[in-house]
Amino acid sequence: MIDITTQTVQILAILISALALGVAVWLYSWVKSQPSSNARIAEIGEYIRQGANTFLGREYVVLARFTAIIAVLIVIFLPKPIWSGHGFASNIWMAVAYIFGTVLSALAGKIGIQIATIANIKAAEAAQKGVKPSFMAGFRGGAVMGMAVVGTSLLGVTLVLMVVGDASAVLGFSFGASSLALFAKAGGGIFTKTADISADLVGKVELGLEEDDPRNPAVIADNVGDNVGDVAGMGADLFDSNVASMSAALVMATALGGLQSKNVTMVFAYAAIGLLSSIIGVATARIGKDGDPGKALNSSTYVTTAIFAVLTALSTYIFGFEWRIWGATAVGLIVGTIIGITSDYFTNDAKPPVHAVAEASKSGPAFTILSGFSYGLLSTLPALIGIAVTALVSYYICAPLGDGYGMFGISMSALGMLSIVGMIISNDAYGPIVDNARGLAEMGGFGEKVIAITDELDSAGNTVKAVTKGFSISAAGLTVISLLGAFMSEVNTSAAELGLKGIENFDIMDPTVFFGLIIGVAIPAVFSAMLMLGVDKNAQRMVAEIHRQWDSIPGLKDGKENAKPDYDKCIDIATTGSLKELIPAGLVAIVSTIAVGFIGGVSAIGGFLTGNIASGLLLALLMSNAGGLWDNSKKYVEAGNCGGKGSTAHKAAVVGDTVGDPFKDTAGPSINTQITVVSLISSLLSTLFLLYSFF
């Protein structure tokens, strides 16, 4: 057995982060060096790149103002009010950590946009040579984001703890990442689904156009949306999830034994090994000349999982870590894989649920909605059982180690589930890249054979996006359960300092706990409704604009060369509308948490977080899986099944897909960020809630 210090492991974590960033640079250069010479594709790709960067720039200006306001409030109130006499420095460090978190989270989105708007062109042109080169361009483009996001998240957490020397500052860093991710995912999700719904409903259902017909004024906005929602938004989201899982584990590890304890060392060691495993997994991703892209994506994920399990077991043996904690981590890793497989069953176009919904579509859109929603509800059970079993097993595996170790076990199972997040992000970003490539291939006139190849890649991307969403939602569920433990640790630390009574558990028969529980259950539903209503209002405006252009631009219907739609107008509608809608929804979640805390105190917050977690996980899983199911049902019909394109089933399936779009790409993935944000706010404000409340 080798004795290793926390500082040594932190240095190793920094080196592995640097390696990941180096791999990201190499992959970026490789993707950029792939051949592309089609002038039409380059022109459309530039439209998409400019639209995505314009939106991101305007969104980040809004979020910078929000960040500045919150940073000032942190300086005044956190970790303790400046008038309490505890010293000003810790408040400054907390604000700096918060700003650092927002900057790195924003950087994750920016990196994603930069590579995705290059990789989509390269993948489209590579499809002329076959599945293999197109897949590699798309996957390696996604892997740039995977390596960069996880490399910066591990680097950020490590540097904050090394410099500040306080686990509470890591919560501030995590709150910065989470708050920006909340708004970035919500804003990007509203943008992308505004354009997607409008393009599909008018283009496919009303006008009978192909998916990416360049005569459709919303088609460029749709492709821009894939980047700002599914790339930039999801990158910030998974950056936040990874940081939150490490933060929760570090807060509890510190509470159990201090900053130099073996528990803290173990958290950093496992997180670094997870990133190293993802680097190896990305390097081994391959596909044959006529290979199956879905199998290639899944096999690289399984390779990464196996490498992580083996390397963490070796490190536990060599460095004398606690085997029970490794067991909790392994449970999270295994259950995460199982949850991914169940999400695949409900969303894969080769599986019975998709076929059943496609078949139901032959009877009209009402049956598409009924069957898809029902399967979406069914799909929540395996994942929720998985989360519940993981929390239960990991708690009881670690509980014999002493007080507090049960909750620490849950936090380590969340870390285990998110250990391969580098590979998960790579797979997730691959989806919108090949979706864009499919559109570019059609708009560039590459022909049916090339479009069929990009359709195959896109279908695999849709399935893997559904799997990664299920995975990230489930991991977020475990993370926020562990953040509930971090909240209790923060409350009890403050209570001990103030000479007050701490909390051991939350009794739902206590009226203040029950009050918080009921409010907490409602917030994810209200939050989701506000986001989807934002999509609804903006899509109605865009549909009207598409009709106006179609009717007023001479020669557009006939596809005359000099008749070009005003793509910029649709991009502007989506941008302006999404920026208007993103702040109110996020503020509802934040303000409601603060209100419950000051009304009912820490007990009410315990109930609030419990209700928020339970209803949030249910809604997020339902929306993610139902949306993926409807999307692939549409693609299954478009492949020639159940009547094919233009049939009754096709029109019904398109309607189902438009309902599923804001489910899976706006509200669903935003909810897990919402529950993370309210959990972090609760921990950060725990002292204030302990001191000041009505009940």
KOLTISE-606408 format. One record per residue (C-alpha): z, x, y. Coordinates in steps of 0.5 Angstrom, whole numbers, padded with zeros to 4 digits, always signed. Example, Ala and Ser with C-alpha at 12.3 -4.5 7.8 and 13.67 -1.06 7.14 Angstrom:
KOLTISE-606408
+0016+0025-0009;+0014+0027-0002;
END
This chain:
KOLTISE-606408
+0000+0000+0000;-0002+0003+0007;+0002+0001+0013;-0002-0001+0019;+0000-0003+0026;-0002-0009+0030;-0005-0004+0035;-0010-0001+0030;-0012-0007+0027;-0014-0009+0035;-0018-0003+0036;-0022-0004+0029;-0023-0012+0032;-0026-0009+0038;-0030-0004+0034;-0033-0010+0030;-0034-0014+0036;-0038-0008+0039;-0042-0008+0032;-0044-0015+0033;-0046-0015+0040;-0050-0009+0038;-0053-0013+0032;-0055-0018+0037;-0059-0014+0042;-0063-0011+0036;-0064-0018+0033;-0066-0020+0040;-0071-0014+0041;-0074-0016+0034;-0075-0023+0036;-0078-0021+0043;-0083-0016+0039;-0086-0021+0035;-0093-0023+0037;-0095-0029+0041;-0102-0029+0045;-0103-0037+0046;-0104-0038+0053;-0102-0046+0052;-0096-0044+0048;-0094-0039+0053;-0095-0044+0059;-0091-0050+0056;-0086-0045+0053;-0085-0043+0061;-0084-0050+0063;-0078-0051+0058;-0075-0044+0060;-0075-0046+0067;-0072-0053+0066;-0067-0050+0061;-0065-0045+0066;-0065-0049+0072;-0061-0054+0069;-0056-0049+0067;-0055-0046+0074;-0054-0053+0077;-0049-0055+0071;-0045-0048+0072;-0045-0049+0080;-0041-0055+0079;-0037-0052+0073;-0035-0046+0078;-0032-0051+0083;-0028-0054+0077;-0026-0048+0075;-0023-0045+0082;-0019-0052+0083;-0016-0051+0076;-0015-0043+0077;-0011-0045+0083;-0007-0050+0080;-0005-0045+0074;-0003-0040+0079;+0002-0045+0082;+0005-0049+0076;+0003-0044+0070;+0007-0042+0065;+0012-0044+0070;+0012-0047+0077;+0012-0041+0082;+0019-0044+0085;+0023-0043+0079;+0024-0036+0080;+0021-0033+0074;+0016-0028+0077;+0009-0029+0080;+0006-0024+0076;+0005-0029+0069;+0002-0034+0073;-0003-0029+0076;-0005-0027+0069;-0005-0034+0066;-0010-0036+0072;-0014-0029+0070;-0014-0031+0063;-0017-0038+0064;-0022-0035+0068;-0024-0030+0063;-0025-0035+0058;-0029-0040+0062;-0034-0034+0064;-0035-0032+0057;-0036-0039+0054;-0041-0040+0060;-0044-0033+0058;-0045-0036+0051;-0049-0041+0053;-0053-0037+0057;-0055-0032+0052;-0057-0038+0047;-0062-0040+0052;-0065-0034+0053;-0066-0032+0046;-0068-0040+0044;-0073-0040+0049;-0077-0034+0047;-0075-0035+0039;-0079-0042+0040;-0085-0039+0042;-0085-0034+0037;-0083-0039+0031;-0089-0043+0033;-0094-0038+0033;-0091-0035+0027;-0092-0041+0023;-0100-0040+0023;-0098-0034+0018;-0094-0039+0014;-0086-0041+0013;-0083-0034+0012;-0085-0031+0018;-0084-0037+0022;-0077-0038+0019;-0075-0031+0020;-0077-0032+0028;-0072-0038+0028;-0066-0036+0024;-0066-0029+0027;-0066-0032+0034;-0061-0037+0032;-0057-0030+0029;-0057-0027+0036;-0053-0033+0039;-0048-0033+0033;-0047-0025+0033;-0046-0025+0041;-0041-0032+0041;-0037-0029+0036;-0037-0022+0038;-0035-0024+0045;-0029-0029+0043;-0026-0024+0038;-0027-0019+0044;-0024-0023+0049;-0018-0026+0045;-0016-0018+0043;-0017-0016+0050;-0012-0021+0053;-0007-0020+0048;-0007-0013+0049;-0007-0013+0057;-0003-0018+0058;+0002-0018+0052;+0004-0025+0052;+0001-0030+0047;+0002-0036+0052;-0004-0032+0056;-0008-0033+0050;-0007-0040+0050;-0010-0040+0058;-0016-0036+0055;-0017-0041+0050;-0016-0047+0055;-0022-0044+0060;-0026-0043+0054;-0025-0050+0052;-0025-0054+0059;-0032-0051+0060;-0034-0052+0053;-0032-0060+0054;-0036-0060+0060;-0042-0056+0058;-0043-0060+0051;-0042-0067+0055;-0047-0065+0060;-0052-0062+0055;-0051-0068+0050;-0053-0073+0056;-0059-0069+0058;-0062-0068+0051;-0061-0075+0049;-0063-0078+0055;-0070-0074+0054;-0070-0075+0047;-0069-0083+0047;-0074-0084+0052;-0079-0080+0049;-0079-0083+0042;-0078-0090+0045;-0084-0090+0050;-0088-0085+0046;-0087-0087+0039;-0086-0094+0039;-0089-0097+0045;-0095-0093+0046;-0096-0090+0039;-0096-0083+0041;-0095-0077+0036;-0088-0074+0037;-0090-0068+0042;-0096-0071+0045;-0097-0067+0052;-0099-0074+0055;-0092-0076+0054;-0088-0074+0061;-0081-0074+0058;-0084-0069+0052;-0082-0062+0056;-0075-0065+0058;-0074-0067+0051;-0075-0060+0049;-0071-0057+0055;-0066-0062+0052;-0066-0058+0045;-0064-0052+0049;-0059-0054+0054;-0055-0059+0049;-0056-0056+0042;-0056-0049+0044;-0052-0048+0050;-0047-0053+0049;-0046-0052+0042;-0045-0045+0043;-0040-0046+0048;-0037-0051+0043;-0036-0046+0037;-0034-0041+0042;-0028-0045+0044;-0027-0047+0037;-0026-0040+0034;-0022-0038+0040;-0017-0044+0039;-0016-0043+0032;-0014-0035+0033;-0010-0038+0039;-0006-0043+0035;-0005-0038+0030;-0003-0032+0035;+0002-0037+0038;+0006-0038+0032;+0005-0031+0029;+0009-0029+0035;+0014-0034+0035;+0016-0032+0028;+0016-0025+0029;+0014-0022+0035;+0007-0019+0038;+0008-0013+0033;+0009-0017+0027;+0005-0017+0021;+0003-0024+0022;+0000-0022+0028;-0004-0016+0025;-0006-0021+0019;-0009-0026+0024;-0013-0020+0028;-0015-0017+0021;-0018-0024+0018;-0022-0025+0024;-0025-0018+0024;-0027-0019+0017;-0030-0026+0018;-0034-0023+0024;-0036-0017+0019;-0038-0022+0013;-0042-0026+0018;-0046-0019+0020;-0047-0018+0013;-0049-0025+0011;-0054-0025+0017;-0057-0018+0015;-0058-0021+0008;-0062-0028+0010;-0069-0028+0007;-0074-0033+0005;-0080-0032+0000;-0087-0033+0002;-0087-0041+0000;-0079-0041+0000;-0075-0047+0001;-0072-0046+0008;-0066-0050+0007;-0064-0046+0001;-0065-0040+0005;-0060-0042+0010;-0055-0045+0005;-0055-0038+0001;-0054-0034+0006;-0048-0038+0008;-0045-0038+0001;-0046-0030+0001;-0042-0030+0008;-0036-0034+0005;-0036-0030-0002;-0036-0023+0002;-0030-0026+0007;-0026-0028+0001;-0027-0021-0003;-0025-0017+0003;-0019-0021+0006;-0016-0021-0001;-0017-0013-0001;-0014-0012+0006;-0008-0016+0003;-0007-0012-0003;-0008-0005+0001;-0004-0007+0007;+0001-0011+0004;+0000-0017+0007;+0003-0024+0005;-0001-0027-0001;+0001-0034+0000;-0002-0033+0007;-0008-0031+0004;-0008-0037+0000;-0007-0042+0006;-0013-0038+0009;-0017-0039+0002;-0016-0046+0002;-0019-0047+0009;-0025-0043+0007;-0026-0047+0000;-0025-0054+0003;-0030-0052+0009;-0035-0050+0004;-0034-0057+0000;-0034-0061+0007;-0041-0058+0008;-0044-0060+0002;-0041-0067+0003;-0044-0067+0010;-0051-0065+0006;-0051-0070+0001;-0050-0076+0007;-0056-0073+0011;-0061-0069+0007;-0067-0072+0006;-0068-0071-0001;-0061-0075-0002;-0060-0082-0004;-0057-0084+0003;-0063-0082+0007;-0068-0085+0002;-0064-0092+0002;-0064-0092+0010;-0071-0091+0010;-0072-0096+0005;-0068-0101+0009;-0072-0100+0015;-0078-0103+0012;-0074-0110+0013;-0073-0108+0021;-0069-0104+0025;-0063-0108+0024;-0062-0106+0017;-0063-0099+0019;-0057-0099+0024;-0053-0103+0019;-0054-0099+0013;-0054-0092+0017;-0047-0094+0020;-0044-0096+0013;-0046-0089+0010;-0044-0086+0016;-0037-0089+0015;-0037-0087+0008;-0039-0080+0010;-0032-0079+0013;-0028-0080+0007;-0029-0074+0004;-0028-0069+0010;-0022-0073+0012;-0019-0072+0005;-0021-0065+0005;-0018-0064+0012;-0011-0067+0009;-0011-0064+0003;-0012-0057+0006;-0006-0058+0011;-0002-0061+0006;-0003-0055+0001;-0003-0049+0006;+0003-0052+0009;+0007-0052+0002;+0004-0045+0000;+0007-0042+0006;+0013-0046+0007;+0017-0042+0002;+0017-0036+0007;+0021-0039+0012;+0022-0044+0018;+0016-0045+0021;+0011-0041+0016;+0009-0048+0014;+0005-0050+0020;+0003-0042+0021;+0000-0043+0014;-0004-0049+0017;-0007-0045+0023;-0009-0040+0018;-0013-0045+0014;-0016-0047+0020;-0018-0039+0021;-0020-0039+0014;-0025-0045+0015;-0028-0042+0022;-0028-0035+0019;-0035-0035+0018;-0037-0038+0024;-0042-0033+0026;-0046-0035+0020;-0045-0042+0022;-0047-0041+0029;-0053-0038+0027;-0055-0044+0022;-0054-0048+0028;-0058-0045+0033;-0064-0044+0028;-0064-0052+0028;-0066-0053+0036;-0071-0047+0036;-0075-0049+0030;-0075-0056+0033;-0078-0053+0039;-0083-0049+0035;-0085-0056+0032;-0087-0059+0039;-0090-0053+0041;-0095-0052+0035;-0097-0060+0036;-0098-0059+0044;-0102-0052+0043;-0106-0056+0038;-0105-0051+0032;-0107-0057+0027;-0104-0061+0021;-0102-0055+0017;-0098-0051+0022;-0095-0057+0024;-0093-0059+0017;-0090-0052+0016;-0086-0053+0023;-0084-0060+0020;-0081-0057+0014;-0077-0052+0018;-0075-0057+0023;-0072-0062+0017;-0068-0056+0014;-0065-0055+0021;-0063-0062+0022;-0060-0062+0015;-0056-0055+0017;-0054-0058+0024;-0051-0064+0021;-0047-0059+0016;-0045-0055+0021;-0043-0060+0026;-0039-0063+0020;-0036-0056+0019;-0034-0055+0026;-0031-0062+0027;-0027-0061+0021;-0025-0054+0023;-0023-0057+0030;-0019-0062+0026;-0015-0056+0023;-0014-0052+0029;-0011-0058+0033;-0006-0059+0028;-0004-0052+0028;-0004-0053+0036;+0001-0059+0035;+0005-0053+0032;+0004-0049+0037;+0006-0054+0042;+0012-0055+0038;+0013-0047+0039;+0012-0047+0046;+0017-0053+0047;+0022-0050+0043;+0022-0043+0047;+0022-0047+0053;+0028-0051+0051;+0032-0045+0049;+0031-0041+0055;+0033-0048+0059;+0039-0049+0055;+0036-0056+0053;+0035-0059+0046;+0028-0057+0042;+0024-0062+0038;+0024-0061+0030;+0019-0067+0029;+0016-0073+0032;+0019-0080+0029;+0014-0086+0030;+0019-0091+0030;+0021-0087+0037;+0018-0092+0042;+0016-0086+0047;+0013-0083+0041;+0009-0089+0039;+0007-0090+0046;+0004-0084+0046;+0001-0085+0039;-0003-0091+0041;-0006-0088+0048;-0008-0082+0044;-0012-0087+0039;-0016-0090+0045;-0018-0084+0048;-0023-0081+0044;-0026-0088+0044;-0026-0089+0051;-0029-0081+0052;-0035-0083+0047;-0036-0089+0051;-0037-0086+0057;-0042-0081+0055;-0046-0085+0051;-0046-0090+0057;-0049-0084+0061;-0054-0083+0056;-0056-0090+0056;-0056-0091+0064;-0060-0084+0065;-0065-0086+0059;-0067-0093+0062;-0069-0089+0069;-0073-0084+0065;-0076-0090+0061;-0078-0093+0068;-0081-0086+0070;-0085-0085+0064;-0088-0092+0065;-0090-0091+0072;-0093-0085+0070;-0097-0087+0065;-0100-0093+0069;-0101-0089+0075;-0104-0083+0073;-0111-0083+0073;-0114-0081+0066;-0107-0079+0063;-0108-0085+0057;-0115-0082+0055;-0112-0075+0055;-0117-0072+0061;-0116-0064+0062;-0114-0065+0069;-0109-0071+0068;-0103-0068+0067;-0096-0072+0067;-0090-0070+0072;-0086-0066+0067;-0081-0064+0073;-0079-0071+0075;-0077-0073+0068;-0073-0066+0068;-0070-0068+0074;-0068-0075+0072;-0064-0072+0066;-0061-0066+0070;-0058-0070+0076;-0056-0076+0071;-0052-0071+0066;-0049-0068+0072;-0046-0074+0075;-0044-0077+0068;-0040-0070+0065;-0034-0070+0070;-0031-0077+0069;-0031-0077+0062;-0028-0070+0061;-0023-0072+0067;-0021-0078+0063;-0018-0074+0057;-0015-0069+0062;-0011-0074+0066;-0009-0078+0061;-0006-0073+0057;-0002-0071+0064;+0000-0078+0065;+0003-0079+0058;+0007-0072+0059;+0010-0074+0065;+0011-0081+0063;+0014-0080+0056;+0016-0073+0056;+0014-0068+0050;+0016-0074+0045;+0010-0078+0047;+0006-0072+0048;+0007-0071+0040;+0005-0078+0039;-0001-0078+0043;-0004-0071+0040;-0003-0074+0033;-0007-0081+0035;-0012-0077+0039;-0013-0072+0033;-0013-0078+0028;-0018-0082+0031;-0022-0077+0034;-0024-0074+0027;-0026-0080+0025;-0030-0082+0030;-0033-0075+0031;-0035-0075+0023;-0038-0082+0023;-0042-0080+0029;-0045-0073+0027;-0046-0076+0020;-0049-0082+0022;-0054-0079+0027;-0056-0074+0022;-0058-0079+0017;-0062-0083+0022;-0066-0077+0024;-0068-0075+0017;-0069-0082+0015;-0074-0082+0021;-0077-0076+0018;-0077-0078+0011;-0082-0084+0013;-0086-0080+0018;-0087-0075+0011;-0091-0081+0008;-0086-0085+0005;-0084-0092+0006;-0091-0094+0009;-0091-0087+0013;-0093-0087+0021;-0094-0093+0025;-0091-0098+0020;-0086-0103+0021;-0081-0098+0017;-0083-0092+0022;-0082-0096+0028;-0075-0099+0025;-0073-0091+0023;-0075-0089+0030;-0070-0094+0033;-0065-0092+0028;-0066-0085+0031;-0065-0087+0038;-0058-0090+0036;-0056-0084+0032;-0058-0079+0038;-0052-0080+0043;-0048-0081+0036;-0050-0074+0033;-0051-0070+0039;-0047-0072+0045;-0041-0076+0043;-0040-0073+0036;-0039-0066+0037;-0036-0067+0044;-0030-0070+0041;-0028-0064+0037;-0028-0060+0044;-0024-0066+0047;-0018-0066+0042;-0018-0058+0043;-0017-0059+0051;-0012-0064+0051;-0008-0060+0045;-0008-0054+0050;-0006-0058+0056;+0000-0060+0052;+0002-0053+0050;+0001-0050+0057;+0004-0056+0061;+0010-0057+0055;+0015-0054+0060;+0014-0059+0066;+0014-0064+0061;+0020-0062+0058;+0023-0062+0065;+0020-0068+0069;+0019-0075+0065;+0021-0082+0067;+0023-0083+0059;
END
